[in-house]
Amino acid sequence: MALIPYDDTAAAAFAAGRELGREGLVRWRQAVQHHLRPRSGSTLLDLGAGTGIWAGAFADWYAVRVLAVEPAPAMRSRCAHRPLLGGHAAELPLATSSVDGAWLSTMIHHVDDLEAMARELRRVLRPGAPVLIRSPFPGRHQRIALFGWFPEALRILDTYPGLAIVRAAFARAGFPVSTVEPVAQTVAGSLAEYAERMDRRAHTPLQLITEAEYAAGMARLRAAVGTVDGPIVDCLDLLVLR
């Protein structure tokens, strides 16, 4: 079960506040291509596809078939990408050895049973195919702007599965090799734009702090507008498992 309910309100906020322009995702395009090595005829699973931003990008960037799987009906209703299936991480509606890679973006903290998900991914992936996990991990938040403005949200991040836990779960499921690297992304052209787009309903850690804590963070953020030059760039980790 997700940490927060992805109803119509949350899904709309996610679409408005979390979808990034592709011009800010250049380094993700390069990193995924390096590890996935897409080729004509490949099928990539986008698990927890949300509103489909990554599924659409990968289909355009790499000319591969991207199969999107998303459990929340409200998210699926905003996803234009096809094919799109409802399904859960521990019981994927896919044939055995049917996909050439799996992409999991900011979703592992919503998974109740990491080992069940890892076993299911081992089943549906072809031998040697990678799992690519894009996620914030506890203790690795220093280059994510949100936690600078809302330090109270770190206590939520600390409840997320850590790198060692995720690696161990996947190793037991048959993914013994893993690498991790930070990948930069431009999340806003300026601090003013970043503040304007901020909506706690779009961010799990912000939904789970108090209203007073969120208000304090927004006050800090708005007070800093005009004092910070340039775009806002975050670094999230890319964990690759084989």
Secondary structure, DSSP 4 states (H G I P E B T S, - for coil): --SS---HHHHHHHHHHT---GGG-HHHHHHHHHHH---TT-EEEEET-TTSHHHHHHHHHH--EEEEE-S-HHHHTT---SSEE--BTTB-SS-TT-BSEEEEES-GGG-S-HHHHHHHHHHHBPTT--EEEEE--TT--TT-HHHHH-GGGHHHHTTSPPHHHHHHHHHHTT---EEEEEEEEEEESSHHHHHHH--GGG-HHHHTS-HHHHHHHHHHHHHHTTTS-S-EEEEEEEEEE-
